[in-house]
Amino acid sequence: MGLLDGKKLLITGVLTDASLAYAVAEVAIAEGADVVLTGAGRGMRLTERTARKLPVVPDVLELDVTDPAQVDALREELTDRWGRLDGVLHAIGFAPESCLGGGFLDAPWDDVAVAMHVSAYSLKALAAGMRSLLATARGTVVGLTFDATVAWPAYDWMGVAKAAFESTARYLARELGPDGITVNLISAGPIRTMAAKSIPGFSRFEDTWNERSPLGWDVHNQQAVARSTVALMSGWFPMTTGEIVHVDGGYHAVGA
């Protein structure tokens, strides 16, 4: 018997098999969940190709989380398919090039607005859009974040977006709690994903994380994050909401 037997999960953010969302989907399927992935735009084919590497090939449904019509269409599709959602993984983030890599003072508002919309407001759009399905199952929303309590080199406006993302999760926990819906985040250490490799200077995180983390850290191993995410989706944390669970080897807890 698996930890997620019979559960219905919506997982966003799978692009390649190095994606954290891919590792979550892989563990979730192994633990008995029925999974649907989402893809968007030109990345849709990449998601579909990656989905075929999973032990049970899930359907990939279209979702541009900035398009309310697509959020509504996804909800209707999942209502017809399952009638409920036990869990939603938000693993969506994007910032234009100007917002990363050391140009914090130069990034124009139009680019910052895109980063905030896709990387922060989208949590509200997805959670609210799936609310009726989640309420039916007293389900959970889990999002992936990167510590927004400090300013990181090169992370720039994505760091600001993550701060908004984390605040959004707390407000959603308050708003959706009466429906029995929990909202929690996993604050992961740096993982060598496609998104991470697109950030100029990302190696500066990698070089120090393993040295300073009490438990050590492997930037190529997604399993700790995936298993912790699945645990939050399992129903074994029924009274935990508005929480940020650190899965970073303990880096956040130590000083220099």
C-alpha positions as CSV (number, residue, x, y, z in Angstrom):
1,M,0.0,0.0,0.0
2,G,1.4,3.3,-1.1
3,L,1.4,6.6,0.8
4,L,-0.8,8.2,-1.9
5,D,-3.0,5.3,-2.9
6,G,-6.1,6.5,-4.7
7,K,-5.1,10.2,-4.5
8,K,-5.6,12.5,-7.5
9,L,-2.8,15.0,-8.1
10,L,-2.2,17.9,-10.5
11,I,1.5,18.6,-11.0
12,T,2.7,21.6,-12.8
13,G,6.3,22.6,-13.8
14,V,7.6,19.4,-15.5
15,L,9.9,20.3,-18.3
16,T,12.7,17.7,-18.1
17,D,13.6,14.8,-16.0
18,A,15.9,17.1,-14.0
19,S,12.8,19.1,-12.9
20,L,11.9,19.0,-9.2
21,A,8.3,18.5,-10.4
22,Y,9.3,15.4,-12.4
23,A,10.9,13.9,-9.2
24,V,7.7,14.7,-7.3
25,A,5.6,13.0,-10.1
26,E,7.8,10.0,-10.1
27,V,7.6,9.5,-6.3
28,A,3.9,10.2,-6.3
29,I,3.2,7.6,-8.9
30,A,5.3,5.0,-7.1
31,E,3.2,5.8,-4.0
32,G,0.0,5.0,-5.8
33,A,-1.3,8.4,-7.0
34,D,-3.1,9.2,-10.2
35,V,-1.3,12.1,-11.8
36,V,-2.0,14.7,-14.4
37,L,0.8,17.1,-15.6
38,T,0.4,20.5,-17.2
39,G,2.4,22.1,-20.0
40,A,2.2,25.5,-21.7
41,G,3.0,27.0,-25.1
42,R,6.2,25.9,-26.7
43,G,7.1,23.9,-23.7
44,M,4.1,21.6,-24.1
45,R,5.9,19.1,-26.3
46,L,8.9,19.0,-24.0
47,T,6.6,18.2,-21.1
48,E,4.8,15.5,-23.2
49,R,8.2,13.9,-24.1
50,T,9.4,14.0,-20.5
51,A,6.1,12.5,-19.3
52,R,6.8,9.3,-21.3
53,K,9.8,8.7,-19.0
54,L,7.6,8.2,-15.9
55,P,6.7,4.7,-14.8
56,V,3.0,5.4,-15.6
57,V,2.7,7.9,-18.4
58,P,0.3,10.7,-17.3
59,D,-1.8,12.9,-19.5
60,V,-0.5,16.4,-20.1
61,L,-3.1,19.2,-20.1
62,E,-2.6,22.7,-21.3
63,L,-2.2,25.4,-18.7
64,D,-0.8,28.9,-19.1
65,V,-1.4,30.0,-15.6
66,T,-1.5,33.7,-16.6
67,D,-4.6,32.9,-18.8
68,P,-7.8,32.7,-16.7
69,A,-9.6,30.9,-19.5
70,Q,-7.1,28.1,-19.4
71,V,-7.3,27.8,-15.6
72,D,-11.1,27.5,-16.0
73,A,-10.8,24.9,-18.8
74,L,-8.4,22.9,-16.7
75,R,-10.8,22.9,-13.8
76,E,-13.7,21.7,-16.0
77,E,-11.5,18.9,-17.5
78,L,-10.5,17.7,-14.0
79,T,-14.1,18.0,-12.8
80,D,-15.2,15.7,-15.6
81,R,-12.3,13.3,-15.1
82,W,-12.0,13.0,-11.3
83,G,-14.5,15.3,-9.6
84,R,-11.9,16.2,-7.0
85,L,-8.3,17.0,-6.4
86,D,-6.3,15.7,-3.4
87,G,-3.3,17.7,-4.2
88,V,-1.8,20.4,-6.4
89,L,1.9,21.1,-6.9
90,H,2.8,24.6,-7.9
91,A,6.3,24.4,-9.5
92,I,6.0,27.4,-11.9
93,G,8.4,30.3,-12.1
94,F,9.8,32.6,-14.7
95,A,11.6,35.9,-14.9
96,P,12.9,37.8,-18.0
97,E,16.6,37.9,-18.4
98,S,16.8,41.5,-17.2
99,C,15.5,40.4,-13.7
100,L,18.3,38.0,-13.0
101,G,22.1,38.0,-12.9
102,G,23.0,41.3,-11.2
103,G,21.0,44.0,-12.9
104,F,18.6,44.6,-10.0
105,L,18.6,48.3,-10.4
106,D,18.2,48.2,-14.1
107,A,15.3,45.8,-14.6
108,P,12.3,47.7,-16.1
109,W,8.8,47.4,-14.5
110,D,7.3,45.6,-17.4
111,D,9.8,42.7,-16.9
112,V,9.4,42.7,-13.2
113,A,5.6,42.6,-13.6
114,V,6.0,39.4,-15.7
115,A,8.2,37.8,-13.0
116,M,5.6,38.7,-10.3
117,H,2.7,37.5,-12.4
118,V,4.1,34.1,-13.4
119,S,6.1,33.4,-10.2
120,A,3.9,34.7,-7.4
121,Y,0.3,35.7,-8.4
122,S,0.1,32.4,-10.3
123,L,-0.1,30.6,-6.9
124,K,-3.4,32.4,-6.2
125,A,-4.7,31.8,-9.7
126,L,-4.0,28.1,-9.5
127,A,-5.3,27.6,-6.0
128,A,-8.4,29.6,-6.5
129,G,-9.1,28.1,-9.9
130,M,-8.9,24.5,-8.4
131,R,-10.7,25.5,-5.2
132,S,-13.9,23.6,-5.8
133,L,-12.0,20.4,-6.6
134,L,-9.7,20.7,-3.6
135,A,-12.5,21.5,-1.2
136,T,-14.3,18.3,-2.3
137,A,-11.3,16.2,-1.2
138,R,-10.1,18.5,1.6
139,G,-7.0,18.6,-0.4
140,T,-3.7,20.4,-0.3
141,V,-1.6,22.9,-2.3
142,V,2.1,22.6,-2.1
143,G,4.5,25.2,-3.8
144,L,8.2,25.1,-4.3
145,T,10.2,28.2,-3.1
146,F,13.7,29.3,-2.5
147,D,14.5,31.2,0.8
148,A,13.2,34.7,0.4
149,T,14.2,36.0,3.8
150,V,17.6,37.3,2.5
151,A,19.0,38.8,-0.6
152,W,20.9,36.3,-2.7
153,P,23.6,37.1,-5.4
154,A,22.2,37.0,-8.9
155,Y,18.7,36.1,-7.8
156,D,17.5,39.7,-7.9
157,W,13.8,40.2,-8.8
158,M,13.1,36.4,-8.7
159,G,13.9,36.7,-5.0
160,V,11.4,39.5,-4.6
161,A,8.9,37.4,-6.5
162,K,9.6,34.5,-4.1
163,A,9.0,36.8,-1.2
164,A,5.6,37.6,-2.7
165,F,5.0,34.0,-3.4
166,E,5.6,33.0,0.3
167,S,3.3,35.8,1.5
168,T,0.6,34.7,-1.0
169,A,0.8,31.2,0.4
170,R,0.1,32.5,3.9
171,Y,-2.9,34.5,2.7
172,L,-4.2,31.5,0.8
173,A,-3.9,29.3,3.9
174,R,-6.1,31.8,5.7
175,E,-8.6,32.1,2.9
176,L,-8.9,28.4,2.0
177,G,-8.6,26.9,5.5
178,P,-12.4,27.1,6.0
179,D,-12.8,24.8,3.0
180,G,-10.4,22.3,4.6
181,I,-7.7,23.1,2.1
182,T,-4.1,23.3,3.3
183,V,-1.4,25.5,1.6
184,N,2.2,24.9,2.4
185,L,5.6,25.5,0.7
186,I,8.8,23.5,0.4
187,S,11.9,25.8,0.6
188,A,14.4,23.7,-1.3
189,G,18.1,24.1,-1.5
190,P,19.7,24.6,-4.9
191,I,19.1,21.8,-7.4
192,R,20.7,21.7,-10.9
193,T,17.5,22.1,-12.9
194,M,17.0,23.8,-16.2
195,A,15.6,26.8,-14.4
196,A,18.6,27.0,-12.1
197,K,21.0,26.8,-15.0
198,S,19.4,29.7,-16.7
199,I,20.3,32.0,-13.7
200,P,23.7,33.7,-14.2
201,G,25.9,33.1,-11.3
202,F,23.9,30.1,-10.0
203,S,27.2,28.2,-9.4
204,R,27.8,30.6,-6.5
205,F,25.0,28.8,-4.6
206,E,26.3,25.4,-5.4
207,D,29.9,26.1,-4.3
208,T,28.9,27.0,-0.7
209,W,25.8,25.0,0.0
210,N,27.4,21.6,0.6
211,E,30.1,23.1,2.8
212,R,27.7,25.0,5.1
213,S,24.8,22.6,5.3
214,P,25.0,20.5,8.5
215,L,23.6,17.5,6.5
216,G,25.5,18.3,3.3
217,W,23.8,18.9,0.0
218,D,23.8,17.4,-3.5
219,V,22.7,19.7,-6.2
220,H,22.0,16.8,-8.5
221,N,19.7,14.9,-6.1
222,Q,16.0,15.8,-6.2
223,Q,14.8,13.0,-4.0
224,A,14.7,14.7,-0.7
225,V,12.6,17.5,-2.0
226,A,10.3,15.1,-3.9
227,R,9.7,12.9,-0.9
228,S,9.1,15.8,1.4
229,T,6.5,17.2,-1.1
230,V,4.8,13.8,-1.3
231,A,4.7,13.6,2.5
232,L,2.8,17.0,2.6
233,M,0.4,15.7,0.0
234,S,-0.2,12.4,1.8
235,G,-2.8,13.6,4.3
236,W,-0.4,13.0,7.2
237,F,-0.2,16.7,7.9
238,P,-4.0,17.5,8.2
239,M,-3.6,20.5,10.6
240,T,-0.5,22.1,9.0
241,T,-1.1,25.1,6.8
242,G,0.7,28.3,6.0
243,E,4.0,26.6,6.7
244,I,7.4,26.7,4.9
245,V,9.2,23.4,5.3
246,H,12.9,23.7,4.7
247,V,14.5,20.9,2.7
248,D,18.0,22.4,2.3
249,G,20.3,20.2,4.4
250,G,19.9,22.7,7.3
251,Y,21.6,25.6,5.5
252,H,18.9,28.1,6.6
253,A,19.6,27.3,10.3
254,V,23.3,28.1,10.5
255,G,25.4,31.3,10.2
256,A,28.8,31.7,8.6
